[in-house]
Amino acid sequence: MENDLVLQNILIVDDQPDLLQGLKRMLGREFPGLSIFTRVDTVEALDLVASKSIDLVLLDIQMPEMNGFEMLEKLQRADRCITVIMMTGYGSIETAVEAIKAGAYDFITKPFDKAGLFRTVRKGLEHNLLVRENANLRQRVRETAPFADFVGESKPMQQLYHAIRTTARTDYTVLIRGESGTGKELTARAIHSLSKRRNRPLLMVNCPAIPEHLLESELFGHTRGAFTGADRDQKGLFVEADKSTLCLDEIGDVPVAVQTKLLRVLQEHEVKPVGSTRTRSVDVRIIASTNRDLEKKIRERSFREDLFYRLNVVTLHTPSLAEIREDIPLLVDHFTRKVCSELELPEKQFSLEAVEELVDREWPGNVRELQNVIRGAVLFCPHEIIDARYLRRPEQERRVRGRHSPREVEQYKVAKDKTINTFTVKYVTELLEKTGGNVSRAAEMSGLTRAALQKIMRRHNIVAQQYREKGGASSPD
């Protein structure tokens, strides 16, 4: 602690030049190596604090330009960690006590007792070291906590960490792109946690999970009586997220009609609830994520190009497991320990052979799929060391049980689902061909509601626009 004091800076502020020089000489002899600055003018003192790191200020209460209380407030506003010791005459001790209540660390009285002066200054400098150390620790915790659930040291992951930290310092709209199971939601949460909006909760909405006729109301709100079932006003997520961040998950699946209204919010920074004629200003940072090929959807006219450019201010890519294959052993270890803790099991680990098999596998489901495989292996393996047999897929198990067994019969549910999906795609595509891509007419002919038909089309990636072009139709209805 004694050596650390040498690195600190002291500022003495008093309107008596002789007193300043005397204090500087005394403190310089007692604390050799300290940098000691003096100012007779409070404005100049504040300028020094703004330009240089000052740890301790000795401040006279009675100053001509501004009193010590005003100066104390400005010092604390300039640097929350600064330590202030007030200087006062014997007749103003009550005033000094009030200053401590206002945030000063301590006070000393004039004329100074050397031993008391040195003791108070030493304690003030040590106090400042602790305050700054705690502040630095809190800052490091704030910076590392958002990455607690990230695992990986590969170059693509390091690039992602850097991009998150850099993006978080801005208020730009962010588009997170990556395959399913690559941590897009984690990335969105990390950006918000490191941003200046972190003191307000992050709001997330899974766009495809909300029916089209309800999505607009969910995002922008509605007034009472706006539609059947609207028995009260609802603010909507954009208003709820005012001064915070709203994450639009799977933005590529948002219907075109809602895309148009999203574009207006991004352009005008205001929302209009369903059924209302009034708009409301909102200050919301947008983070959007998708696993879709948005450029392809733009070509298919199922995603607005102007909305894409509004969202694509800053783009982050979450790497697939194939891109960070070298991180798989770290992920295996992390998830194994996590699952053992969740299941309250003794610690387990995978054999070298098992880890090698996991590294060599293809992972279409990425990290989420890997995590599920590890959960199953930890759950069903009764041993401390998990070997490769607990990683086999069902089709591999069938081959192991008997290479010469009769041809496997496909399960009833699997066969039925395949048949139904084939029928559904054929039926809907023929229906849209007949109606020239007119969804409303196709729904009427099929006996389905328009919303139900659109849900089926989204599930099977059927785009009505393709059939409008074939049939020469220009209207969706």
N, C-alpha and C positions, 0 to 999 in steps of 0.2 A: 504493500500500500504506500509506504514511504517513497519508493522510487517512482510510483505512478504519479505522485503529486507534482513531480518535476515537469511533467508534460502538460500541466494545466495553465490556464490563463486567468489572471485577475484584472478586473477593472474597478478603479476607485473613482467615484463621482462626488465632488464637493465643490462649492463655489469659492473656497479659500485655497489659493495656490500654494501657500506656505504649508498648510496642513497636508495637502496632497503630496508634496515633496517629502515631508517628514515621514508620512505613512509608507511611501514607496521605499525609502531608505531602510526603515525598520523591517518591513516585510521581506525586502530583498536580502537582508543579512540573515534573517531567520529561515527563509525558504529559498536558498540559492538555486538558481536554475529555472525558477518560475518566471513566466513572462508577465510583467506588471504594467498596466496601462493606466493613465490618469486623464480625466476630463473635467473641466469646470463648467461645461455647457451640456445640458441634458440632451439637446437635439443631436449634438456631436457624439454623445455617448451612445445614443440609439443607433446612429449611423454605424458606429464601430461594431456594435452587437450584430447588426444586420450583415456586415461584411466579414466578420471574423468570429471564430468559435470562442466564446467567453464562458468560462465555467462558474466563476464566482464574482459577484458584484458587491462592493461596499458602497452603500448609497446613503447620502445624507437626506434626512427627511425635509429639512427646510432649504428649498432651492428656489431661486428667483423665477426661472421660466415655468416650472411646474413643480408641484409638491411631490414628496416621495411616494404617496399613494398612487398618483397618476403615473409616475415613472415606473413603479412596481408593476402596475397593470400592463403597461406597454412592453416591459421587459419579458413578462410571462407570455404575452401574445407573440413576441418575436421568437422565443425559445422556451418551450414547455419544460425543459430540463434544467434551466439556469437556476443557480442558487443565489439568493439575495440576502445580504446581512445589512440591516438598517443601522445608521449612525445617528445618535441623538444626544441632546444635553440631558443633564440630570433632571431638569424640570419637565421633561417630555416623555417619561417612561410609559405613562398610560397610552400615549400616542404610538409608541413603539410596539406595545402589546397589541394594539389594534392592527398594526402593520403585519404582525405575525399571523393574526387571524385572517388577514387578506392574502396570505401566501408567502410572506417572508420566512426565511429559515430561522433567523435569530436577530438579536440586536446588540450593539455595544454602545457604551455611553462615553461622552466626552467630559473631561480629558481622559485619555486612554490609559488603562493599566496594561503594561506590556504583556505580562503573563496571561491576563484575561483575553487580550486582543489576539495573541498568538494561538491560545487554546480554541477560541471561537472560530478563527479563520481555518485552523487545521481541521476541526470538526466539519466545517462547511465544505472544505475541499474533499474530505473523505465521503461526506454525504453525497456530493455531486457525482463522485465516481460510481457510487452504488446506484444512484438514480439513472445515470447514463447506461450503466451496465444492464440494468433491468429493462430500460427502453430498447436497447439493442437486442436483448433476448426476446422481448415481445415481438419486435420486428421480424426476427429470424423465424419465430414460431408462426407468425402470420404468413410469411413467405413459403414456409415448408409444409404447413398443415394442408393446403389445398392439394398437395401432391402425395398425401399419405396413402391413397388407394392406387396410385400409379406404381407399376413395377417395370423396370427396364433400364438398361444402361447402354443400349445400342445407339448408334449414331442417329437413326430416325427418331428414337424416343428423346434423345437430347435435343434434337431440333424442335420437337413438339414442345418440350418444357420451355425452351427459349422463346418460342412463338407465343405460348400462353402468357408468360411474364411480360413480354413486350406489348402484346395486344391488350392486356389488362390495364395498362397505364393510360390507354386511350378510351374514348367513348364511342369508337367506331362500331358500326354494324358488322357482325362476324358471321361468316358462313362456314360451318364445320362439315367437311365431306369425308366419307369413309364407309367401308363396308359395315354390315351389321356385326355387332359384337366387338367393335374396336375401341370403345370408350368415348363415344361422342358426348354422351351425357356427362361423364366425368370431366371431360374437357370444358364443357360449358360451365359446370359448377366451379371449376378451378379459376376460370377467367373472372367470374363474378366475385369469388372469394378474395381475389387479389385487386379488385377494382375499387374505385372510390365509392361505389354504390353498395359495398359489402355489408353495411350496417342495416340494410333493408333486405327482406327475404327475396331469394330468386324464385320466380314463378315459372313453371314448366307446363307445357300443354302438348300432349301427344295428338297431333292433328288428325291422323287417320282413325283414331279411336272414337272421335266424336262425329255423329251423323251430320251430313252436310247441312240439313235444315236447322241444326242446333249450333253449328260451329260459329256462324256469324254472331249469334247472340252471346255465345260463350266468350268470344274475343272482344266484341265491341259493346256488349250490354244491350238491354232492351227496356222499353217503358211498359208500364202496366197496360194490358189490353192490346199490346202490339200483335199478338197472335194467340191462338187458342192455347190456354194453359198458362199464359203470362199474367199471373194474378198479382204480381208486384214488380216494382222496378228492380233491375239488376245492373250493377255497375260494369261488369265485364272485366276480363283479365288485363286489358290495357290500362284501365283506370286503377285497378288493384296494384299494378306494377309501376305506377307513377313514381318517379325518382329511383326506380330500381331497374331490374333486368328481367326481360321476358324471353324465355327460350321456346322457340317453335320447332318442336321435334318432328322430323319427317316432313319438312316443308314441301317436298316434291309431290306429296299426295293431296295437297290442298286444292279443292275445286276452283276452277277458273273464276267463278263469280266472287268467291271470297278473296282470291288473289287481287282482284281489282280494288277491293276495299282496303286490303293490306297495303297496296301501293300508295293509296291516298294517305294513310296514316304515316307511312315513311316519308312522304313528300311534305305533308302539311303539319305533321306532329299534332294531329287532333283526331278525335273519334266522334262518330255520330251513332248513338244507340239505335237499334232497330225500333221503328215506330216514332222516332223523335225528329224534330226539325232543327234542333240545336246541336252544335258541336261543342266539344270540350277539349281544351289543350292538355296534352300529356307529355311528360318528359320520361321516355322509356328507352332503354338500350335494348336492341334486338340481337339475339343470338339465334341463328337458324341452323338446323342440321338436316342432313339427308344422306341416304345411301343410293339415291337415284342418279341416273345420268341426265342432269338437267338440260344439257345442250341437246340431247336427243329429244327430250320432251318439248323443248322449244321448237325444234324442227317439226315435231308432230302436232304442234299448236295446242298442247295440253299444259304448257307452262308459259307465262308471260315473259317475254324477253326483257321488258323494262323493269319488271319486278326482280328478275335475276340480277340485273346490274345494280339495283338498289341494295340487294342483299349481299352481293359479292364485293363489298368494299374491302374487307380483309378475309382471306380464305385460309383455313387451317386444315391440314390433312392428317387424319388419325391412321397410322400405318396398320396394315393387315399383319396377321401373325406370320405370313410368309416373308414379309419385309423385315421382321424382327425375330427371325428364327433363333438367333443367338441368345435371345432373352428367355426362351422357353424354359431352360433349367431354373432360372430365377422365379418365373411364374409358377412352375411346378412346386417349388419349395414354399413359396408364399401361400398358394392355395391349399397345400397339404396342411400347413400349420393352422391356417384359418379354419378349415373344415374340422380338424381334430378338436380345435377349441370350441366350435359350434356344437359338435356332437359329444363334447366332454369325454373324449377318448385319449388314451396315452399317445404321446407323439409317435408318428409314423413317418417313414420316408420311402421314396421309390428307389428300386434297384437301378444300377447304372444301365442295365439292359432296358429297363422300362423307360427311363428318361430318354435314352437314345431312340427308342421307338416313337416316343411322343415328339421328339425333334424332327424325325423323318416323315411324320404323317402330314397329310394335307388337312387343312383346317378351314373348310368353307364357312363355319360358324365363328371362326376367329377365337378371341380370348374367352368369350362366353361359352363356346363349345368345349374348349380346353378345361375350363372351370367345372363344367358339368361332368366331364369324363373323370376328373380327379375326385369329385364328390362321390360318384358311384364306386370308384376303386377303393377309396378310403372306407366307405360304408361297408362294402361287402368283403373286403380282405380282413381276415381275422389275425393276420400276422403283423409284426412291427415293420418288416420290410415288404413292400408291395412289389411283386414281380410282374412281368409283362402279360401273364395270362389274364390278369384282372383288367387289362386294357382292351381285350379283344372285342370287336364289334359282333353283333348277333350272327352276321353272315360268316364271320371267321369261325365262330363257335360251331356252326353247322358243318363247316368243312372239317374241323377237328374231330367232331363226333363220328363222322363216317363219310369218307370220300366216295364210297361205293353205294351209299344209301339211295333209295329211289328219289326221283326229282322232287324237290320241295314244292309243296302246294302253297300258293300265296294265301295269306290270311284273308278271311272273308271281308273284313272291314277295309283292308287295303285295296282289294280287288274292286269292291263296291265303290269306294271313293274315286278310284281311277275312272271307272265307267261313268259315274255321275259327272265328273269334271269334263270328260271328253264330250258327253252329251251337251252339257251346259255351254261350253265354248262354241260348239257347232250350232246350237240353237240360237244363241245370241248374235253370232256373226251373221247367220242367214237372215235373222230378223232385221238387223241394221242395214244389211244390203238391200232388203226389200223397201225399207223406209228411207233410204238415202242418208242414213245417219241421224234421223230425227228420233231422239231418245223418248220424247213425250209420246209420239205416235207408236213407237215400238212397245213402250210400257202398256199403252192402251190395248194394243193387239194381243199382248201376252197375258193380260190380266193381272200384271204386277203394278205396284206403285212406281212412280218415277224414281223415288229414293231407293227402293229395293233393287230396281234394275241397275242403277248407277253403282250400287254397292257390289253387285255381281260383276259388273264391268271392271271395277277397280281391282277386285280380287283376282281376276284373270287377265289383267293388263290389256283390256279391250278399249281402244280409243275411238269414240264415235266420229271424230274428225276425218279419219281415214275413209270412212264410208260416205261422208258428205262429199268429199272430193270425187269419189268414184261416181256417185249419183248426181253430182252437179248441184247439190243442195247448198244453200248458203245460210240457212237459219237452223239453230239447234232445236227449235221447237216446231 
